[in-house]
Amino acid sequence: MFPNQEAVSTITQLNNANIINSGGKSPSFNFELGDFNVKDGKVETVNKYEALKQWIQKTIRTDKNKYKIYNTNDSEKYGVDSLLDLIMSEYPLPYKQAQIQTIITEALLRNSDIKSVNNFVFKKDKTLLNCNFDVISVYGTSTESVVT
């Protein structure tokens, strides 16, 4: 009926085309402050690996179709389906975890710099669900997280 954790943990790649590349420069954003990092009156920039890490966080923190700037005619929209709506639903926890893993994996594998997303670990903390996972990219492996 529901996928078991072993089946869910083996998802590493999807067969869809990678259509995004985060190479080059990106404005440096501080997610705790909710603003760009500014030094001497100029927005700082990050390159390659740091740009990819910021792209990952922006992607998993942005709900699909929430902001007009990200709405396009493409079938692939920027961001992820609302994780908060999923967490607040009445579905059983294993189902929610499997869905979160699928949503995040599909969104991140659209970037050609990312080779796989795996090792999802969930921790329930009262009403919050913490999710850590590994992103294997052309720059190496990084551990990312999202709290919903």
Backbone torsions as a table, in degrees:
resi	resn	phi	psi	omega
1	MET	NA	-62.6	175.8
2	PHE	-105.3	147.6	178.0
3	PRO	-65.8	141.1	177.0
4	ASN	-81.0	165.7	-175.8
5	GLN	-60.4	-34.9	179.8
6	GLU	-62.9	-44.3	179.2
7	ALA	-65.7	-39.5	-179.6
8	VAL	-67.6	-37.5	-177.0
9	SER	-70.6	-14.9	-177.3
10	THR	-90.3	-1.7	177.7
11	ILE	-70.5	119.4	177.5
12	THR	-129.0	-31.3	-178.5
13	GLN	-141.8	154.2	177.0
14	LEU	-117.5	160.2	-178.1
15	ASN	-89.5	5.4	179.4
16	ASN	-77.0	158.6	-178.1
17	ALA	-73.6	135.9	174.3
18	ASN	-80.5	116.3	-172.5
19	ILE	-114.8	-0.2	-176.9
20	ILE	-120.6	144.9	175.1
21	ASN	-134.2	128.3	-176.2
22	SER	-96.9	11.6	-179.5
23	GLY	-60.1	165.6	-179.5
24	GLY	90.0	-155.5	-177.3
25	LYS	-99.9	153.3	176.2
26	SER	-142.3	142.9	175.0
27	PRO	-60.7	138.8	180.0
28	SER	-80.1	123.8	-176.2
29	PHE	-119.3	135.6	177.0
30	ASN	-99.3	107.3	-175.4
31	PHE	-70.7	-27.3	177.6
32	GLU	-69.1	-41.1	-179.7
33	LEU	-85.7	-20.2	-178.5
34	GLY	72.7	31.5	-178.1
35	ASP	-151.2	164.2	179.0
36	PHE	-74.0	150.1	175.3
37	ASN	-80.0	124.2	-177.2
38	VAL	-120.5	135.0	176.7
39	LYS	-135.4	128.0	-178.8
40	ASP	54.0	38.6	176.7
41	GLY	78.5	4.0	-179.7
42	LYS	-121.6	143.0	176.6
43	VAL	-70.0	126.7	177.9
44	GLU	-70.9	156.7	177.8
45	THR	-122.3	158.4	174.9
46	VAL	-125.4	156.6	-177.6
47	ASN	-121.1	159.1	171.4
48	LYS	37.5	-102.5	-173.6
49	TYR	-59.7	-47.8	179.8
50	GLU	-66.7	-35.4	176.8
51	ALA	-64.4	-40.6	177.7
52	LEU	-64.3	-43.9	179.6
53	LYS	-61.2	-39.6	177.4
54	GLN	-67.7	-39.5	178.1
55	TRP	-60.9	-41.3	179.0
56	ILE	-59.7	-49.9	-178.5
57	GLN	-64.4	-41.1	178.1
58	LYS	-62.2	-41.5	-178.1
59	THR	-64.9	-48.1	-176.1
60	ILE	-77.7	-13.1	177.7
61	ARG	-96.1	-5.9	-177.4
62	THR	-106.1	122.6	176.1
63	ASP	-75.7	135.3	175.7
64	LYS	-58.4	141.2	174.8
65	ASN	63.7	9.7	-179.4
66	LYS	-79.3	-35.9	-176.9
67	TYR	-115.3	133.6	-177.4
68	LYS	-59.3	-31.9	-177.2
69	ILE	-61.4	-28.0	-178.9
70	TYR	-94.3	-5.5	178.5
71	ASN	-76.7	124.5	177.8
72	THR	-133.7	174.5	176.5
73	ASN	-82.3	-7.1	179.4
74	ASP	-65.3	150.5	175.4
75	SER	-71.6	-23.3	178.7
76	GLU	-95.6	115.7	-179.8
77	LYS	-98.3	155.2	178.2
78	TYR	-75.9	140.9	176.7
79	GLY	97.5	-165.1	-177.4
80	VAL	-127.3	159.6	172.2
81	ASP	-61.8	150.5	-174.1
82	SER	-57.1	112.2	177.6
83	LEU	-73.3	-33.0	-179.9
84	LEU	-64.2	-42.6	177.7
85	ASP	-60.0	-40.5	179.2
86	LEU	-65.0	-46.6	-179.2
87	ILE	-62.2	-38.0	-177.6
88	MET	-79.2	-7.1	-178.9
89	SER	-72.6	171.3	-178.9
90	GLU	-89.7	4.5	-179.9
91	TYR	-63.9	153.3	177.2
92	PRO	-66.2	151.7	-176.8
93	LEU	-54.3	-44.7	179.6
94	PRO	-60.0	-35.1	177.3
95	TYR	-66.8	-45.0	178.9
96	LYS	-59.0	-44.1	-179.5
97	GLN	-62.6	-43.6	179.2
98	ALA	-63.5	-40.8	179.5
99	GLN	-66.7	-43.0	178.4
100	ILE	-60.1	-44.6	179.5
101	GLN	-60.1	-44.9	-179.8
102	THR	-65.3	-44.9	-179.3
103	ILE	-60.4	-48.8	-178.4
104	ILE	-66.2	-44.9	-178.5
105	THR	-60.7	-47.8	-179.4
106	GLU	-61.7	-42.2	-178.7
107	ALA	-65.7	-43.3	-175.2
108	LEU	-76.3	-32.3	-179.1
109	LEU	-72.4	-2.6	173.6
110	ARG	-72.3	-17.2	179.5
111	ASN	-89.5	125.0	-176.0
112	SER	-67.3	-16.0	176.4
113	ASP	-77.1	-17.0	-177.0
114	ILE	-97.6	125.6	-178.0
115	LYS	-93.8	-37.2	177.9
116	SER	-161.7	161.2	178.3
117	VAL	-132.9	121.2	-176.7
118	ASN	-155.2	-171.0	179.5
119	ASN	56.7	48.7	177.8
120	PHE	-71.0	132.3	176.8
121	VAL	-129.9	126.4	-178.5
122	PHE	-111.5	142.9	176.3
123	LYS	-138.7	119.2	179.8
124	LYS	-83.9	129.1	179.7
125	ASP	-132.9	94.2	-175.3
126	LYS	56.3	-111.9	-179.1
127	THR	-93.7	-5.7	-178.4
128	LEU	-96.6	152.3	173.4
129	LEU	-123.8	114.7	178.4
130	ASN	-90.2	135.4	-179.1
131	CYS	-131.5	120.1	174.3
132	ASN	-111.9	146.1	179.8
133	PHE	-156.8	159.0	179.0
134	ASP	-99.4	138.3	175.1
135	VAL	-115.9	118.2	178.1
136	ILE	-98.8	119.5	-175.8
137	SER	-128.0	179.1	177.0
138	VAL	-64.7	-15.2	180.0
139	TYR	-97.0	-6.9	-177.6
140	GLY	125.2	-162.9	-176.7
141	THR	-107.9	136.4	173.8
142	SER	-132.4	149.1	176.2
143	THR	-98.4	126.2	-178.8
144	GLU	-117.6	166.8	179.2
145	SER	-149.4	158.9	173.9
146	VAL	-144.7	141.1	178.5
147	VAL	-119.6	124.7	178.3
148	THR	-125.2	NA	NA
